[in-house]
């Protein structure tokens, strides 16, 4: 039996954000054309190392329904002409969740994570002036994930432990 800890973090004001503005060559742009196949690719490309499995069995229609909603926006991070990572933001009433966030294995350890997270936070706060921006991470994620979220200004509001 393995225990997985999930941490839920939030910001309730953009002033809580502690951005990292040095891009180190990472380019971040919103994917303004919904392409469910691209979101599926990014989910697998970034998530494979962290055991993201929830959506792997989704058929095309489920991916379309997920991606082609006005409540979901996707940003691509690239470096040296290659996809380097991504994040998705999901509008949830008066909140915005950083739904998925991560770097591809070849780009981990190059100092990109803090900048990419800063971009996610910045864009979340710019989307219809939410009351809260939140995210969750777990013990299966990169060992620096929780520290990065907290260093960028997120505060822990809930912790769950699940035995699987």
C-alpha positions in Angstrom: 0.0 0.0 0.0 1.2 3.5 -1.0 0.1 6.8 0.5 -0.4 9.7 -1.8 -0.6 13.2 -0.3 -2.4 15.9 -2.1 -1.9 19.5 -1.2 -4.4 22.2 -2.2 -3.0 25.7 -2.4 -4.6 29.1 -3.1 -4.0 32.8 -3.6 -6.8 35.2 -2.8 -5.2 38.4 -4.1 -2.8 39.1 -7.0 -0.6 40.9 -4.5 0.3 37.6 -2.9 2.1 36.5 -6.1 5.9 36.4 -6.0 6.8 36.3 -9.7 9.9 35.0 -11.2 10.4 37.2 -14.3 13.6 35.7 -15.8 12.5 33.6 -18.7 15.9 32.0 -19.5 14.7 31.7 -23.1 11.4 30.0 -22.4 8.6 31.4 -24.5 5.0 31.2 -23.3 2.0 31.8 -25.6 -1.7 31.0 -25.3 -3.1 28.4 -27.7 -5.9 30.4 -29.1 -7.2 27.7 -31.4 -8.7 24.8 -29.5 -7.2 21.5 -30.6 -8.1 18.6 -28.4 -5.4 16.4 -29.9 -2.7 18.9 -28.9 -4.0 19.1 -25.3 -4.0 15.3 -25.2 -0.4 15.3 -26.6 0.7 17.8 -23.9 -1.1 15.8 -21.1 0.8 12.7 -22.1 4.1 14.4 -23.0 4.4 16.3 -19.7 2.4 14.0 -17.5 3.9 10.6 -18.3 6.8 11.1 -15.8 4.3 12.0 -13.0 1.8 9.2 -13.6 -0.9 11.4 -15.0 -3.4 8.7 -16.0 -6.9 10.1 -15.4 -7.5 11.1 -19.0 -5.5 8.5 -20.9 -8.5 6.4 -21.6 -10.7 9.3 -22.8 -12.2 8.8 -26.2 -12.1 11.7 -28.8 -15.5 13.1 -27.8 -14.5 13.4 -24.1 -11.4 15.2 -25.0 -13.3 17.6 -27.3 -15.9 18.3 -24.6 -13.1 19.1 -22.1 -10.9 21.3 -24.4 -13.5 23.1 -26.5 -15.1 24.9 -23.5 -14.9 28.6 -22.9 -14.0 27.8 -19.3 -10.6 26.2 -20.4 -7.6 28.0 -21.7 -4.2 26.5 -22.6 -0.7 28.0 -22.8 2.3 26.4 -24.5 5.8 26.8 -23.3 8.5 26.4 -25.9 12.3 26.6 -26.0 14.7 26.4 -28.9 11.8 25.5 -31.2 10.6 22.6 -29.1 7.5 22.2 -26.8 8.9 22.5 -23.3 5.7 22.4 -21.2 2.3 23.8 -20.7 -0.4 24.9 -18.4 -4.2 24.9 -18.5 -6.4 27.4 -16.6 -10.0 26.5 -15.8 -12.6 29.1 -14.8 -14.7 27.8 -12.0 -17.3 30.5 -11.1 -15.3 33.2 -9.4 -12.2 31.1 -9.1 -9.5 30.1 -11.6 -7.7 26.7 -11.1 -4.3 26.0 -12.6 -5.7 22.7 -13.8 -2.5 21.2 -15.3 1.0 22.6 -15.2 4.4 21.1 -16.0 7.5 20.8 -18.0 8.7 18.0 -20.4 11.5 15.9 -19.0 14.2 17.5 -21.2 13.4 20.9 -19.8 13.3 20.1 -16.1 16.3 21.4 -14.0 16.9 24.3 -16.4 15.3 27.0 -14.2 12.0 27.2 -16.2 9.5 26.0 -13.6 9.3 29.2 -11.6 8.9 31.4 -14.6 6.3 29.1 -16.2 4.3 29.1 -12.9 4.6 32.9 -12.7 3.1 33.1 -16.2 0.2 30.8 -15.1 -0.5 32.9 -12.1 -0.3 36.2 -14.0 -2.7 34.9 -16.7 -5.1 33.4 -14.1 -5.4 36.8 -12.3 -6.0 38.5 -15.6 -9.0 36.3 -16.5 -12.1 38.2 -15.4 -10.6 39.3 -12.1 -11.2 36.1 -10.1 -11.6 36.0 -6.3 -9.1 33.2 -6.0 -6.5 31.3 -8.0 -5.8 27.8 -6.8 -3.9 24.7 -7.6 -3.3 21.2 -6.3 -0.2 19.0 -6.4 0.6 15.6 -4.9 3.5 13.5 -3.6 3.8 11.9 -7.1 4.8 15.2 -8.6 8.3 16.6 -9.0 9.9 17.0 -5.6 10.2 20.7 -6.0 6.6 21.3 -7.1 5.1 22.1 -3.6 8.1 24.4 -2.8 7.7 26.2 -6.2 4.0 26.8 -5.6 4.7 28.2 -2.1 7.6 30.3 -3.3 5.4 31.9 -5.9 2.9 33.0 -3.1 0.4 30.1 -2.8 -0.8 29.2 0.7 -1.8 25.7 1.7 -5.5 25.4 2.6 -6.1 21.6 2.6 -4.2 18.4 2.7 -5.5 15.0 1.8 -3.8 11.6 2.3 -5.0 8.6 0.3 -3.8 5.0 0.6 -3.8 3.1 -2.7 
